[in-house]
C-alpha cells in the first residue's frame, strides 16, 4: 500500500500555505482537493484585504495569527513581486457609535495592530473629503493583495519542492490505524496510508471531521454558511482607501464596507446572509440596501452605479457571539496524527502564512 508522511485535505489559501511550509521543511506531502483547481471557494471570493488585527478579542487565534500573518504576508509578497499594497483603512463612526469605536481602538492596541490612529472630524475630511464621520480609526497598514497571484505562488513553491496535488478528488474515508490513517475516495477503490492528516477543508471541514469520526456537535465543530454578496460601483470612486463602519459587537460581519481594488475600482460588501447551501448568485433586489448602508459613510454615491458583482460564503462555526479559528491536533480524541483547521473565515487570507508555520511545527513534532 502506498504511504505518505502528510496528507492535506483542501487547497484553499490556508491549505496551500500549509503545503508550502511543509515543503520548505522537506516533509513528504500530498494535497487532495475536491475541485479542479486551487482556491475555488472562500479563498477567491472575498475582499482581498490584508487585515491589521483590529477587531478580534486579545489573545484569540484570530488576533494572534492575523497580526503575525499580516507582517509575513507583506514580506512574502515583496520578495515574490506579488501586488500587495497598504492602501490604508478608515473605520468611521457617528454619534452613538463613538463609544464602540473607542472600544475597537483599544482592542486593536491590545492586539498589537501597527500604526493605529484615532482621527477627529477635520482629520477625516483631510484624508477622505467624501466621508461622513465624527471620528475614525485610521489603519495605514491595512491593504489589498492579489489573492490569486498569492495562491499561485504558494502552489508553485509547494509543487517545486515536491508536494503532489490531486484535484477533483473527494475524500470519503479517514480511518485511524496503528500506523496513521487510511485515506479513501468517493467512487474509487484505491486508498493509501498517511502518517499525518491536515483537515483544511474550508466549507467542507466539518464534513471531513465527521468522516474521521469526530462528533462535531459535541466539540463545537459544526459549521454554518454565511453568504456575503458584493456590488461593484461603475462610477469614479470618491475614496482612495478602504472605508468600514463600526462592526457589530458579535463580529458576525464587519458590515458592508467599501474596498478599492489594485486598479482603483470601487466595490461594496459583503453583507451577511445565512444560507443552507452553497449559492453564489447576487440578487439585484439588494441594491437599495447596499446603497443605503454605503451612503451613510460616503457622500456623492449614485444608486444607478451599483451593480451585482460576486459572492462568497464564510465557513462560520455555529454558536453565539465570537467564534475563534480551530487549529487543533486531535490526540485527545484518540486521533493522534490528525490536525483540524476549521472555521477559517476572515482573517484567514491574512493569517494564512502564520497558520502554515504553526501547522508545520505541529506536523514536525508528530513525525519526530
N, C-alpha and C positions, 0 to 999 in steps of 0.2 A: 504494500500500500504506500502511495506517495505520502511524504511528510514534509511540512514546512515549520519554521520556527514561529512565525506570526501571520495570522490572517486578520485583515482589516475589512470589516463589512461597511461599505459606504464610501463613495468617492466625491462627497461634497468638499467644501473648502477645509473643514476640520479633518476629515479622513485623509485628504491629500497632504495636509500639514503633518499629520502623524506619519504618513508614508515617507515623506522626505526626511523627517527627523530620524526615523528608524534606519533608512538607507544610509544616512550620514554616519550612523553608528555601526554599520556593517551587519545589521540584522537581516536575515533572510525573511522576506515578507511577500505576501500576495494580497492584492486588493480586489474584492468582489463588489460589483456594482450592478444593480438591477436594471439601470437604464443603459442606453447605447453609448454614452459618453459621461464624462465627469461633470459635476456641478449643474445638474439639470433641475434641481428643485429650489430649496430655500437659498442656497448659495448664489444663485444667479438671478434671484427675484427679490431684490432688496434695494435699499437706498445707496449702497456702496459707501457708506460713511465710516470713516476711521474715528471711532468714539474716544473720548478722553477719560472716561470713567467717572462721570459726574453724578449719576443718579443712584447707584446701587448701594445697598447697606454696607458700611465699612466692614471689612473682614470677609465679605462674601466672595465666592469664587468668581462671580461676575465682575466684582470690583477689582479683585487682585489680578485676574487674567486679562482684563481689559486694559488696565494701566500698563502692565508689563508687555502685553501684546502690541499696544499702540507703538511703544518705543521700538520693539523688534520689527514691526511692520514698516515703519518709516526707514529704518536702517536697511532692511532687506530690499525694499523697492529701490532705494538709492543705489545699492550695489548691482541690481539686476536691470536698471533703467526702465522700471515699471512706473507708469504715471501714478503718482500719489502726492496730492497737493494739500497742504494745510490751509484751506481757504478761510477757516475761521467760522465760528458759530455764535449766534446770539439766542439766548432764551429770554423772551420778553414777557413782562408782566404789567398788569394794570390794576389799580385799586386794591380789591380784596385778595388778589393773587400775590401781593408783595410778601406776606409772611411765608408762604410756601416757597417763593423764590429764594428768600434768605436762608431757609432751611436747606434747600437744594444746594446753595453755595457752600454751606457748612459741611454738607455731606461730601461735596467734591473735594474740599480741602482735606477732610479726613481720609479720603481715598488716595490722596497724593496726585490728583489730576493737576497737570502742569499749567502754570502761567494764567490762572483764572483771575478775572477781574469783575468787580461789580461796577456797572455803569449807571449814571443818572440820566435823566431825560435828554439833557443837552448833549451829552456824550453819545447817546444812541443816535441822535439826529446827525451828528458829525460823521459817524461811521456809515449809517444807512438812513438817509433822509426820508425814505418812504415808509419807515416803520412807525407803528403805534407802540407806545410803551412808556410807563412811568419809571421803570428801572429794567435792567437786563443783566444777565450773566454773560460775559464775553469769554469765549474759549478759543484763543487763537490757534491752538494745536489740533482742533477738530478739523478733519479733512475729508477728501474724497479719493478713492482708489479705483483703478481699473480692475475690477474683481475678476473678469475673465482672464486678463493677462496674468494676474497673480496666480490663479488656479493653473493656468497653462505652465507657468514657471515651476510651481510645486510638482506638477505631473511630470514634466520633463526631467527635473532634478531627481525625482524618485526613480523614474524609469532608467535614466542613465546610470544610476548606482545599483541597478539590479532588481528593483521591485517589479513583480509581474502584475499586470492588470487584466482582469477578466470582466468585460462589460456584457450586459444582457444576461446577467447571472443572478438568479433569485435564490437565496438560501432558505431551505426549509428544514434543516437538521443541524443542531448544535448540541451534540451529545457528549457529556463528560465521560471520560475514561481514565484509567490509571496513568495514561501517558499523554494526557491532554484532551483534545476534543476531536470528535468525528464531525466533519463538515459535509453536508449533502445538499442537493439542489432539487428544485421543483422539476418534475418530468425528466429526471435523469437518474440512472442507477449508479453513476460514479460518485465516490466520496473520497476524501483524503483526511489525513490526520494533521492537526495543528497544535503545537505546544501552548500557544497563547492566542486568544481571540480578542480583538478590539471591536466592540459594537459601536460603530459611528454611523448608524443608520438614519439619522435625521428624523424625518416624518415617520419612518418605519422602525425606529429604535425600540419602541415599546413592543412591537410585534416580534422583533429579534430576541428581546429579553424573555418573552413568553416561550419562544421556541427553545431557548436554553433552559427552561424550567423555572424561571423566576415568577413568583406571584406578584405581578406588577402592582396590583391594588394595595397589597399589604406593605410594599416598600416605597410607595409614592412614585412609581414609575409609569403610571397611566398618563397618557397624553391627550390633549385636545387640540383641534386645529383652529388657529386664529388667523383668519384671512385678512390681508391688508391690500387694499386697492390703491392705485396711483392715477392721478390725472396730469397730463402734460399741459404746458402753457405755451401757446403759439406766438404770443407777443414778446416784445423785448422785456427781459427780466428787469424789474425795478430794484432788485437787490443783487449784490455780488457775493454774499455769504449765505451760509445756512441759517435759517430762522425757525425757531421752535417755540411752541407755547410752553407754559409751565406744565409739567406732567401730572397725571393723576397720582394720588398717594399710593395706590396699589401697583403702579407701574404696569398696568395691563397693556398700555401702549404709551408711546411718547407724545401722542397727539398728532393730528395732521400737521405736517411741517413742510417747509419749503427747502428744496435742495437744488443747487446748481451743479450740473454735471461738468465733466472736464472740458466740454465745448462751450460752456456758459449758458446752456439751455436750462430753463426752469421747470421743475416738476413738484407736485404737491402729493403728500401722502406719507405713510399709509394710514388708512383708518383701521378700525378693529371690528371684525365681524366673526363671530363663532360659526363654524360650518362643520357639517358631519362628514363631508368627503372632499377630496381634492378637486378644486374647481377654480380655474384661473380667469374666468370671464369677469369683465369690469362693466358694471351697469351704468348706462347713461343717466339713469334716474338719480345717481349720487352727485351729479354736477352741482346742484344748488347747495347741498351740504358742504362740499369741498370749497365752493366759492365763499359761503358764509363764514366758515371757520378761518379761511385764509385771509379774508379782508379785515378780520379783527386784528391781524398782525401787520398787514401790508396795505398801504394806500394805492389807489390807482389801478386796481385789477379789473379786468373785463371778463364777465361771466362767459361771453361768447368765445373766449380764447382758451377755455378749459376743455380738454378733450380726454376721453377714456384712454388710458395707457396700458399698463400691465398690472399684474397682481402677484403676490407671493403668499405663502402660508407658513406661519410660525409653528414649530412643534412645542407648544407650551405644556408644562406639567399641570395636571389637574390639582386644584386646591385653592384656598382663599389666600389673598394677599401675595406678597413677593414669593416667587419660586426660583431657587438658585439652579445653576447647572448641576447635573450629576456627573461626576468624574470619579468613578468608584471601582476599585478591584474587589472581586466578589468572593474572596476566600471565606468570609463569614457565612456565606450561603452555600458552602461546600462546592463552590465553583471556582476553586483557585485556578488562575490562568485566564480568567475572563475579566475584561475591563469594560465597564459600561460608560458610554458618553451619551447622555440623554438630556432632553430639554435644552439643547444648544441652539437657542434662538439669539436675538440680538443681546449682547455684542459679540456673537460667535465669530463673525468675519474678522473683527478687530483682534479678538483673543486667539485666533487660530494658531499662530506660531507659538504662543506661550503654552497653549494646550498641547500642541505637538511635542514640545520639550518635556512637559510634565509626564505625558504618556511614555515617552522614550525612557525616562528614569524608571517608571513603573515596570516596563517590559524588561529592561536590562536586569532589574532586581529579580524578576521571575525566572529569567533564563540562567542566571548565575547560580 
